[in-house]
Amino acid sequence: MQIYINKLTFGYGIKTVIKNLSLTLNQGDYLVIKGKNGSGKSTFIKCLLGINDVKPGSIFLDETDITAFKKWPKFGYVSQTFDGFNYEFPITVSELLNVSSANNVSVQTRLKLLDQMKIFNIQNQNINSLSGGQLQRVFIVRAMLNNPEVLILDEPTASIDKQNKTFFYETIEALNKQGITIILITHSDSMEHLHYTHVLEMYADSTNNFSTRQHSTEGGDE
Amino acid sequence: MFLSFITDLFQQDFMLRALAAGFMLGILAPLLGSIVVVRRLSFIADTLGHFSLVGISVSLFLSSIGFSYFFEKPLYLGIIFSVIGGLLIEFFRRSYKNYKEISMVIVMSLGAALSAIFFSLASKTGSLYEYLFGSILTVTNYYIYLIFITLFIVSLLFILFGKKIVAVSFDETNAKFLGINVNIFQIIFMVMLSIVVSVLLEAAGVLLISSMMVIPVAAGMRIGWSYKSTVIISIIFSELSVLVGLWGAYSFTIPSGAAIVSVNIIILLIVALTKRIISARRIKNLSRKV
């Protein structure tokens, strides 16, 4: 999928959070969005997912204007704090993944993803008994189930320990090598070990609130 | 007393009807109740019940001015008004995005006010008490058909769209990525809920509908280990309270809704207490081992 963002501007009330942001991503790119709290990272993602209205400016997904775009299952999304997810009512990992799978997704696909994420053995556990890291991986499996072309991760390592972070980034890289576009929001992690292709830095200052760079895997920014 | 209840259960037509109605409602209420609880809409059934009562009161009013058809079948208008109430809630929910509970208060107040007006306009208001607290022992055949059709439709929807219903209920944000249109889902769910609530109205009464939907689920949640097991346990609890409640209503001539809900609460207390005792023992045993 090609993501084409042209002069995107967005604000809440009189406060402009994003100003004239332009960016193009092609299938298989790996974008890292950096910035402090309040710099507009999550706001940007909400625009990209059609949750926030884009006006002025435009976003085209596969050459379709975002307001007319319908193929959302092409996106996999893991939100920052799993906002809106109901943890307290009993549901097992495999039940959650089952209801989140499209009809053409086989059980094998699900088991393979669970295995890949190293959470095969917790599939019959209740969601509310899982640790932050396990939950994180369950949600990544859920986002991956329907074979998305783009995977968006909003501060995915916030609730996991250092060892799991390394494993997590390796997994994301492996998915990227399979051709999946990755959009990763990060707030504090060092980026040395990330093999991204694009970086978007966002600042709270609305006069100059972002900078984009393309990054070559051989080292150094372009 | 219990023996005469059992013999009457199978000899008296009205008891058989009550049993059939109770059995079907025992499935319907917690089945939908589980979704209501997951979506944190436990108060919605109350609101819809109040609006459904408008339909009932309008029926009674119409029959008092000569339209006798509505006197025998007040639930038809009850269902229609309940659906209108459901759609009104959706409308107000969108107007007050961050204060969604306001919508329930608006619709509930309007429902209560209109019901009071039409009940007072209708000359015959003797049955108001039954609609407030339920009267499963006096249900007619038409009511049984109505529940049967409702149960059939709801079961069909759950068989066809159960996966999607559960997925959206647990995580509305993610529904988009499963290709589900949340707005359309909300409206279909609201219509389905409105119909079930007004069907429950006759047996449970306006004031106790939400209890019949929510309390068995609250008890099931305490011991369920998965979504499926929680729903099954809730249905078992619900059926048990319908049966015992029916016996109570019959033997002590008390309102059926009140009897059923009281049993529901007793089950909830027993479950909560037993669970507490078991976990306290477990902790004690563990600390002994340490």
Interface residues (C-beta under 8 A of the other chain):
Chain A: L49 G50 W72 P73 F75 G76 Y77 S79 F82 D83 G84 F85 N86 E88 F89 P90 I91 T92 E95 L96 N98 V99 S100 S101 A102 N124 N126 R142 A143 N146 P148
Chain B: S34 V37 V38 R39 R40 G162 K163 K164 V166 A167 S169 F170 D171 E172 T173 N174 K176 F177 L178 G179 M221 G224 W225 S226 Y227 K228 S229 T230
